[in-house]
């Protein structure tokens, strides 16, 4: 299927760390729709502002100036120091405040990169989530483990199942907790939910489910990046509603929402990823995710009034 050509050529910047499959897909989709893609690594961002700056405030590399772009797609927020991450998020806020369409909105990214904040928002929205305890002291983590018995210890930041450890005995629990104490980590403990080795990833764009997959694995981690296998599915209406409510709860224009059907029939929202990958989902469903993202971004941009920060 040939993508429709745009009535007006847009400059769409893709912020990432490096070129790869996802950025290649986004650039392809932007080109096919007659727009101009601009790939920019976060490390090259330079902000120029202040009364002594020459001309208007600027944000970008030497070229282009992101304030001259019609839209910015934040493909990922790369790892870095606290200062680097805050600066990158602040840059997205600056662009959005100036009228540039940013996807996902920086507020949604802030909410979804932090598992604690995401869990709190999901609970406030009335969605079922596994019992979770978050704390800083090792003795509080030990008490949480004794209360729940079988837990998944997760990093507060991270995706693709990286850094997660399942703990069901006290000796292992203490080793994990002491290791986190040594790096001054936060203890994010979630009760392990008995299930049949499968979960669901629903991909939301612009308030609708565009594709969904069931992921299966022999172990408790079903991430495709960790060896899980995927197949395309159609969500039941109730699950569809849960995924949409979860995306709305964090304010995401697009998101990967993970649902876990438990043995007792409860369906839990495990995670809302505001900067999701989709390679495995696209392979299983043949749905052009990058094309749908660019179409939605173009539609969102039409509702905005482009502006620059005051000089």
C-alpha positions in Angstrom: 0.0 0.0 0.0 1.4 3.4 -1.0 1.2 6.1 1.6 -0.7 9.2 0.7 1.5 12.3 -0.2 1.2 15.2 2.1 -0.5 18.4 1.1 2.2 20.4 2.9 5.8 19.3 3.4 6.6 19.1 7.1 10.1 19.0 8.8 9.9 16.1 11.3 12.8 15.6 13.6 13.5 12.2 15.1 15.4 12.4 18.4 17.3 9.3 19.2 20.8 8.1 20.1 21.9 6.5 16.8 20.6 5.1 13.6 18.9 1.7 13.8 15.8 -0.3 12.7 13.3 2.0 14.4 14.8 5.3 13.2 15.2 3.8 9.7 11.5 2.9 9.8 10.5 6.3 10.9 12.6 8.0 8.2 11.1 5.7 5.6 7.5 6.6 6.7 8.3 10.3 6.8 9.8 10.1 3.3 6.9 8.1 1.9 4.4 10.8 3.0 6.4 13.5 1.3 7.8 15.1 4.5 11.4 15.9 5.4 13.0 13.7 8.1 15.8 15.0 10.3 17.6 12.5 12.5 19.3 14.1 15.5 21.1 12.4 18.4 20.3 13.8 21.9 24.1 14.3 22.5 24.2 16.9 19.8 21.5 19.2 21.3 22.8 22.7 22.0 20.5 25.3 23.6 21.2 28.9 22.8 19.2 31.5 24.8 19.6 34.6 26.9 19.6 38.4 26.2 23.2 38.2 24.8 22.4 35.4 22.4 22.6 36.4 18.8 19.0 36.3 17.3 16.2 34.2 18.6 16.6 31.3 21.0 17.7 28.1 19.3 17.8 24.4 20.1 19.6 21.8 18.0 22.9 21.1 16.5 24.6 23.7 14.3 21.8 22.8 11.9 18.9 22.3 12.1 17.2 24.5 14.6 14.4 22.4 16.2 12.2 25.4 16.6 12.0 25.5 12.8 10.7 22.0 12.7 7.0 21.3 12.5 7.2 18.3 14.8 9.6 16.3 16.9 9.3 12.5 17.6 11.2 11.5 20.7 12.1 7.9 19.7 13.9 7.2 23.0 15.3 8.8 26.1 18.8 7.4 26.3 20.6 6.4 29.5 22.7 9.1 31.1 23.4 11.0 34.3 20.5 12.6 36.1 21.5 16.0 34.7 21.6 14.7 31.1 18.1 13.1 31.4 16.7 16.3 33.0 18.2 18.5 30.2 16.8 16.3 27.5 13.3 16.3 29.0 13.5 20.1 29.6 14.4 20.5 25.9 11.3 18.7 24.9 9.2 20.8 27.3 10.8 24.0 25.7 9.8 22.8 22.2 6.3 21.9 23.2 5.7 25.2 25.0 6.8 27.0 21.9 4.1 25.3 19.8 6.1 22.5 18.2 4.2 19.2 18.2 6.2 16.7 20.3 5.4 13.0 20.5 5.2 11.6 23.1 4.5 14.8 25.1 7.4 15.2 27.6 4.9 15.0 30.5 3.9 11.5 29.3 7.5 10.5 28.9 8.3 11.6 32.5 5.4 9.6 33.7 6.2 6.4 31.9 10.0 6.1 32.3 9.3 5.9 36.0 7.7 2.6 37.0 6.6 4.0 40.4 4.9 7.0 38.9 3.2 4.9 36.3 1.9 2.4 38.9 0.5 5.2 41.0 -1.3 6.8 38.0 -2.7 3.4 36.9 -4.1 2.8 40.4 -5.6 6.2 40.5 -7.4 5.4 37.3 -9.0 2.4 38.9 -7.0 -0.2 36.8 -5.9 -3.5 38.3 -2.1 -3.6 39.0 -0.1 -6.2 40.9 0.6 -5.4 44.6 3.7 -3.2 44.6 5.9 -1.8 47.4 8.5 0.9 46.7 11.0 1.9 49.4 14.6 3.1 50.0 15.7 1.2 53.2 16.9 -2.4 52.9 14.9 -3.4 56.1 11.7 -2.1 54.5 12.5 -4.1 51.3 13.0 -7.2 53.5 9.7 -6.6 55.2 8.0 -6.2 51.9 9.5 -9.5 50.7 8.3 -11.3 53.8 4.8 -9.9 53.2 4.5 -10.9 49.6 6.7 -14.0 49.5 7.3 -14.2 45.7 8.3 -10.9 44.1 9.7 -9.4 41.0 12.4 -6.8 41.8 12.5 -4.2 39.0 14.6 -1.2 38.3 12.7 2.0 38.6 13.8 2.9 35.1 14.3 0.5 32.2 12.5 -1.7 29.7 12.7 -5.0 27.7 12.9 -6.9 31.0 16.4 -5.8 31.7 17.5 -5.7 35.3 14.5 -7.6 36.6 15.0 -10.4 39.1 12.4 -12.9 40.5 13.0 -13.6 44.2 11.2 -16.3 46.1 13.7 -17.2 48.9 15.2 -15.1 51.7 18.8 -15.8 50.9 18.5 -14.6 47.3 16.4 -11.6 48.5 19.1 -10.4 50.8 21.8 -10.7 48.1 19.6 -8.7 45.7 18.8 -6.1 48.3 22.4 -5.6 49.4 23.5 -5.2 45.8 20.9 -2.4 45.4 21.9 -0.9 48.7 25.5 -0.7 47.4 24.5 1.4 44.4 21.9 3.4 46.4 19.1 2.0 44.4 15.4 2.2 45.0 13.6 -1.1 45.9 10.6 -1.6 43.6 9.0 -4.9 44.5 6.0 -6.3 42.7 4.1 -9.5 43.8 4.7 -12.2 41.2 1.3 -12.9 39.6 0.6 -16.6 38.8 -0.1 -16.9 35.1 0.1 -19.3 32.1 3.3 -17.9 30.6 1.7 -15.4 28.4 0.9 -11.7 28.4 -0.4 -9.1 25.8 1.1 -6.0 24.3 -1.4 -3.5 23.0 -0.1 -0.7 20.8 -2.1 2.5 21.2 -1.9 5.5 18.8 -4.2 8.5 19.0 -6.7 6.9 21.3 -7.2 3.6 19.5 -5.6 0.1 19.5 -3.8 -0.2 16.2 -2.3 -3.7 16.8 -2.0 -6.3 19.6 0.1 -9.4 20.2 0.2 -12.2 22.6 3.7 -13.1 23.9 4.5 -16.5 25.2 7.6 -17.8 26.9 8.7 -20.9 29.0 9.7 -18.7 31.9 8.1 -15.7 33.7 9.6 -13.1 31.3 7.7 -12.9 28.0 9.6 -10.0 26.4 10.4 -10.7 22.8 13.8 -9.2 23.4 14.3 -11.9 26.1 13.2 -14.8 23.8 9.4 -14.6 24.0 7.4 -15.6 20.9 4.6 -13.4 19.5 1.4 -13.8 17.5 -1.2 -11.3 16.4 -4.5 -11.2 18.3 -7.7 -9.3 18.5 -8.3 -8.0 22.0 -11.6 -8.6 23.9 -13.6 -5.4 24.3 -12.8 -5.2 28.0 -9.1 -5.6 27.4 -9.2 -3.0 24.7 -10.8 -0.6 27.1 -8.2 -1.3 29.8 -5.4 -0.5 27.4 -6.9 2.8 26.3 -7.6 3.8 29.9 -4.0 3.0 30.8 -2.6 5.2 27.9 -5.0 8.0 28.9 -3.9 7.7 32.6 -0.3 8.7 31.7 -1.3 11.2 28.9 0.4 9.3 26.1 -0.3 9.9 22.4 1.1 6.5 21.7 2.1 3.7 24.1 2.8 0.0 24.4 0.5 -1.3 27.2 1.3 -4.7 28.7 -1.7 -6.7 30.1 -1.3 -9.9 32.1 -4.2 -12.4 32.5 -3.7 -14.2 35.8 -4.8 -17.7 36.8 -7.7 -16.3 38.8 -9.2 -14.5 35.8 -8.0 -11.0 36.8 -6.3 -9.0 34.0 -3.6 -6.7 35.3 -2.0 -3.7 33.7 1.7 -4.4 34.1 3.3 -1.5 32.3 2.7 1.5 30.0 5.7 2.2 27.9 5.7 5.7 26.5 8.7 5.1 24.2 7.9 1.6 23.1 9.7 -0.5 20.4 7.6 -2.3 17.9 9.8 -4.5 15.8 8.5 -7.7 17.2 4.9 -6.5 17.1 5.2 -5.4 13.5 6.8 -8.7 12.5 3.8 -10.5 14.0 1.0 -8.3 12.8 2.4 -6.7 9.5 1.0 -3.4 10.7 3.0 -0.3 9.6 3.5 1.3 13.1 6.0 4.0 11.9 3.5 5.0 9.2 0.7 5.3 11.7 2.9 7.3 14.1 3.8 9.8 11.3 0.2 10.1 10.3 -0.9 10.8 13.8 1.9 13.3 14.4 1.0 15.2 11.2 -2.6 15.3 12.3 -1.6 16.6 15.8 0.6 19.3 14.2 -2.3 20.7 12.3 -4.1 21.5 15.6 -1.2 23.6 16.9 -0.1 27.2 16.3 3.7 27.1 15.6 5.5 29.7 17.7 9.0 30.5 18.9 10.0 31.3 22.5 9.9 35.1 23.1 13.2 36.7 22.2 
